């Protein structure tokens, strides 16, 4: 619906505003009919729980799909986790002799298969599932093997249909490791915590504004129009953000600092508005965009920080500050940008620093697990 990404301000289509607004109203109506008017856990919360109630999965997936189709500034991870996990939960619930551990293993294996497809990175999906899962560490290997197999099958099917993979998906100038980059990694980790702090502040403001509009249908219509307006004014802040981030990395040096900062703040607002409007979707992909955009911005402000390192570290560290899966995001950041084995160390330092800083500031308690 949003077409090819562009960095021109106010170059969107005016009809995006009523379409997203009407879509938000439709989602509000569907949530009321499905008795989903209260808080809905995020994708990460479902993975940590290791279970998706099969009876609610269909409604959740349907509303999530509609949310993404009509322009919510969210990602597909929620729908993937709920659909794959819900199906697996249904399968194991048919086994009368299944215990709690077996139920968790089945559900998580299904979720991992879905993640392996949507991220097109089987090892990343399996490691993330193992980091988030409630499976005890003594059963780690027994659970990891089927999860890796499921993720590989999911990836094979997805790649055979689409021909796309997330690894090396962002075209950033080549990277050569230097020891000073270890210090850069720590600094980038601190910067990612500041980005999360800004996101929490913006989300808090929008949450307070949401409380002033108690009618869910009016709120959805109004916030949907604001989301569409953001997309119209700054098309790089539209949708989930994957193609928009690829555009930014393809055009490093050609997008002004002011525009990058405006897009960054607008994206934070669009994500928060999407959640408050009632849209269902994941926050992982939008946070990857926020991290990657911040990396491009940091490189523009501090050219001595290599673009590849800045983008890879921020892609990993921003969601890594929110979600307790540090190894997964180190693999994702290093793999999507292609910083090589040498780049893993500074990217890892960025993730660890962001995670510790966010925990110290208690920011992780305020996140919307996505």
PyMOL commands that set and color helices and strands:
alter all, ss='L'
color gray80, all
select helices_A, chain A and resi 15-33+43-49+54-69+77-93+100-118+122-132+137-162+180-211+216-233+235-237+242-250+257-277+284-301+307-322+326-337+343-360+364-366
alter helices_A, ss='H'
color red, helices_A
deselect
rebuild
show_as cartoon
